[in-house]
Amino acid sequence: MATHWIHLVSLAVPASIAPLVTGRVTWLDRFFRRNKPATVLAEPPRIVNDAGWQLIHSESVDSFKEWLGKDSEGLPFEPGEMPSLGSHLLIELFGCDKETLELERSVGTAMRDAAYESEATVVAESFHEFKPWGVSGAVIIQESHYTIHTWPEHGYAAVDLFYCGGTVHVDKAVDVLRRRFKPTKIKFLVVRRGIQSEVES
């Protein structure tokens, strides 16, 4: 592209000033040809066992989605993890589009769509809009529940996706929430609920 510019400039300007202009174009040539910065690999989710709680932390959407994608049922267990009855995904959404967090209608629609897109079975729902700010609500699903509370004045939403069984594609719910609320930063924490060894003891 830049080489093409150099050729055009050499044809279009007088010979006396061509070196000055082509010097600038040479700078453009270097600009366009410079190497892109190396891609920084996202840190994989961290698995922590703490006082009987099994936690999976992640601050990278790509890394988290890759981890979820290891299991078509959205319940990827790493070696050494104990089986559990369900997974509780806590999502911190920062820097959201504030207007999308203000109204019961928009928040409720996003949460319902997240449930349907993730192929959860919706059985009930309830949302409430507070004055002056904030919406709280829940979508009750056969597999457990999806809940939210928003702080529009801070562009922040706290979302809990609790799901049991192997039929919920929670990564699709995450995609819906990202599209609707447009966060600039997301943090994830998965808590395994009902660790099998404790439930059966």
Residue pairs with C-beta under 8 A, 6 or more apart in sequence:
1 32
2 25
2 28
2 29
2 31
2 32
2 33
3 29
5 25
5 28
5 29
6 22
6 25
6 26
6 29
9 18
9 21
9 22
9 25
10 18
10 22
13 21
42 60
42 62
42 63
43 58
43 59
43 60
43 63
44 58
44 63
44 66
44 67
45 56
45 57
45 58
45 63
45 64
45 67
45 188
45 190
46 56
46 57
46 58
47 54
47 55
47 56
47 78
47 81
48 54
48 55
48 56
48 57
49 55
52 195
52 198
53 191
53 192
54 81
54 82
54 84
54 191
54 192
54 195
55 189
55 190
55 191
55 192
56 67
56 188
56 189
56 190
57 187
57 188
57 189
58 64
58 67
58 187
58 188
58 189
59 185
59 186
59 187
59 188
61 174
61 178
61 186
64 174
64 188
65 171
65 174
67 76
68 74
68 76
68 170
68 171
68 174
69 171
70 76
71 77
72 169
73 166
73 167
73 168
73 169
74 87
74 118
74 163
74 166
74 168
74 169
74 170
74 171
75 87
75 166
77 83
81 192
82 192
82 195
82 196
82 197
83 195
83 196
84 192
84 193
84 194
84 195
84 196
85 164
85 193
85 194
85 196
85 199
86 143
86 144
86 162
86 163
86 164
86 165
86 192
86 193
86 194
87 162
87 163
87 164
87 170
87 190
87 191
87 192
87 193
88 160
88 161
88 162
88 190
88 191
88 192
88 193
89 160
89 161
89 162
89 163
89 170
89 188
89 189
89 190
90 158
90 159
90 160
90 188
90 189
90 190
90 191
91 158
91 159
91 160
91 161
91 174
91 177
91 186
91 187
91 188
92 156
92 158
92 186
92 187
92 188
93 156
93 157
93 158
93 159
93 177
93 181
93 183
93 185
93 186
94 155
94 156
94 183
94 184
94 185
94 186
94 187
95 155
95 183
95 184
95 185
96 150
96 155
96 156
96 157
96 181
96 182
96 183
96 184
97 155
97 181
97 182
98 152
98 153
98 155
99 106
99 152
100 106
100 107
100 110
100 180
100 181
100 182
101 107
101 134
101 135
101 150
101 151
101 152
101 155
101 156
101 157
101 181
102 129
102 133
102 135
102 150
102 152
103 129
103 135
104 127
104 128
104 129
104 135
104 137
106 180
107 127
107 135
107 137
107 148
107 150
108 125
108 127
108 135
108 137
109 180
110 176
110 177
110 180
110 181
111 125
111 127
111 137
111 139
111 146
111 148
111 159
112 122
112 125
112 139
113 176
113 180
114 139
114 146
114 161
114 172
114 173
114 174
114 176
114 177
115 122
115 139
115 141
115 146
115 173
116 122
117 169
117 172
117 173
117 175
117 176
118 161
118 163
118 168
118 169
118 170
118 171
118 172
118 173
118 176
119 167
119 168
119 169
119 172
120 139
120 141
120 142
120 143
120 146
120 163
120 167
120 168
120 173
121 141
121 142
121 143
122 139
122 140
122 141
123 140
123 141
123 142
124 139
124 140
125 137
125 138
125 139
125 140
126 137
126 138
127 135
127 136
127 137
127 138
128 135
128 136
128 137
129 135
130 136
133 150
133 151
133 152
133 153
134 149
134 150
134 151
134 152
135 148
135 149
135 150
136 147
136 148
136 149
136 150
137 147
137 148
138 145
138 146
138 147
138 148
139 145
139 146
139 147
141 163
141 168
143 163
143 164
143 165
143 167
143 168
144 162
144 163
144 164
145 160
145 162
146 159
146 160
146 161
146 162
146 173
147 159
147 160
147 162
148 157
148 158
148 159
148 160
149 157
149 158
150 156
150 157
150 158
151 157
157 181
157 183
159 177
161 170
161 173
161 174
162 193
163 170
178 186
